[in-house]
């Protein structure tokens, strides 16, 4: 499996989500299943079916989180070369067409949150920026067309 590079903050957030699902989440689902069972015939019990489906989804997420955490490495952005764009780089880029500057931090897909300015390394923009230096220009194909971007600044978290 692919190594998943995370910030300490991102790693801790995933661990907390896992801990919550294993403790509170499982307890709540078990309670819902017991409640639905008390209503009688399980063959036509929509509440029971819904609770079992929710349990399956939760167990799937628990398994996913366990795999992500097991294959994760915590990176300290202070120890990464800041002359090139890598994971945990905060990059200021200029959209050449609109002349608007944007600022993104490149993170793993598990930490990505566009509203917080965190984009995935696996996104088209993330892939295009990896290894670039200040002054480099890249063309990126995105669903809306092709973007022409210029790397203006590289910082670390």
C-alpha positions in Angstrom: 0.0 0.0 0.0 1.1 3.6 -0.7 2.7 5.5 2.1 0.4 8.4 3.3 2.3 11.5 4.4 0.5 13.5 7.0 1.1 16.5 9.2 1.0 15.9 12.9 -2.3 17.8 13.0 -3.8 15.6 10.3 -2.6 12.4 11.9 -4.1 13.4 15.2 -7.4 14.3 13.6 -7.6 10.8 11.9 -6.7 9.1 15.2 -9.4 11.0 17.1 -12.0 10.1 14.4 -11.1 6.5 14.7 -11.2 6.5 18.5 -14.6 8.2 18.4 -16.0 5.6 15.9 -14.7 2.7 17.9 -16.0 3.9 21.2 -19.1 6.1 20.9 -20.0 5.2 17.3 -20.1 1.4 17.9 -22.0 1.9 21.2 -24.7 4.1 19.5 -25.1 1.7 16.6 -25.5 -1.3 18.9 -28.1 0.6 20.8 -30.0 1.4 17.6 -29.9 -2.3 16.6 -31.2 -3.4 20.0 -34.0 -0.8 19.8 -35.0 -2.0 16.3 -34.9 -5.6 17.4 -37.3 -4.9 20.2 -39.9 -3.9 17.6 -40.4 -7.5 16.5 -40.2 -9.3 13.1 -36.8 -8.4 11.6 -37.9 -9.4 8.0 -39.9 -6.3 7.6 -38.2 -4.0 10.1 -36.9 -0.9 8.2 -35.3 0.5 11.4 -33.3 -2.7 11.8 -32.2 -2.6 8.2 -31.2 1.0 8.4 -29.2 0.4 11.6 -27.4 -2.6 10.1 -26.6 -0.6 7.0 -25.2 2.3 9.2 -23.2 -0.3 11.1 -21.7 -1.6 7.9 -20.7 1.9 6.7 -19.2 2.7 10.0 -17.2 -0.5 10.2 -16.0 0.2 6.6 -14.8 3.7 7.7 -13.1 2.2 10.8 -11.2 -0.2 8.6 -10.3 2.6 6.1 -9.0 4.8 9.0 -7.0 1.9 10.4 -5.3 1.3 7.1 -4.6 5.0 6.5 -3.0 5.3 10.0 -1.0 2.1 9.7 0.5 3.3 6.4 1.1 7.0 7.5 4.3 8.8 8.1 4.2 12.1 10.0 6.2 14.8 8.3 7.7 17.8 9.9 7.6 20.6 7.3 10.6 22.3 9.0 12.9 19.6 7.7 11.8 19.8 4.1 13.7 21.8 1.4 11.8 25.0 0.9 13.2 25.8 -2.6 10.8 23.3 -4.2 7.2 22.4 -3.8 6.7 19.2 -1.7 4.0 17.8 0.6 3.2 20.3 3.4 4.4 23.2 1.2 2.3 26.3 1.2 2.5 27.7 -2.3 1.3 31.1 -3.6 0.5 30.8 -7.3 -0.7 33.3 -9.8 -3.4 32.4 -12.3 -2.0 34.0 -15.5 -5.4 34.4 -17.1 -7.2 36.1 -14.3 -4.1 37.6 -12.6 -5.4 36.4 -9.2 -3.1 35.0 -6.6 -4.1 31.9 -4.7 -2.5 30.2 -1.7 -2.7 26.5 -1.1 -1.0 24.0 1.2 -0.3 20.6 -0.4 -1.4 17.7 1.8 -2.5 14.1 1.5 -6.0 13.3 0.2 -7.0 12.5 3.7 -6.2 16.1 4.9 -7.5 17.9 1.9 -10.0 20.7 2.6 -10.4 23.2 -0.2 -12.3 25.6 2.1 -9.2 25.8 4.4 -6.8 26.1 1.4 -5.5 22.5 1.7 -5.4 20.7 -1.6 -4.5 17.1 -2.3 -1.1 16.1 -3.8 -3.2 13.8 -6.0 -5.3 16.7 -7.4 -4.4 18.1 -10.9 -3.0 21.3 -9.4 -1.1 19.4 -6.6 0.5 17.0 -9.1 1.5 19.9 -11.4 3.1 21.9 -8.6 5.2 19.0 -7.1 8.9 19.7 -7.5 8.4 23.1 -8.9 10.4 26.2 -7.9 9.6 29.9 -7.5 9.2 31.4 -11.0 8.2 28.1 -12.6 5.1 28.2 -14.9 2.9 25.2 -15.4 -0.2 24.4 -17.4 -2.8 22.3 -15.6 -5.8 20.6 -17.1 -8.8 20.8 -14.8 -12.5 20.1 -15.4 -13.1 23.8 -16.4 -10.2 23.8 -18.9 -6.5 24.5 -18.8 -5.0 26.8 -16.1 -1.7 28.6 -16.6 -0.1 29.1 -13.2 3.1 30.6 -12.0 4.8 29.7 -8.6 5.3 32.9 -6.7 6.2 31.8 -3.2 6.9 28.6 -1.3 6.6 28.4 2.5 6.5 25.6 5.1 3.8 25.0 7.7 
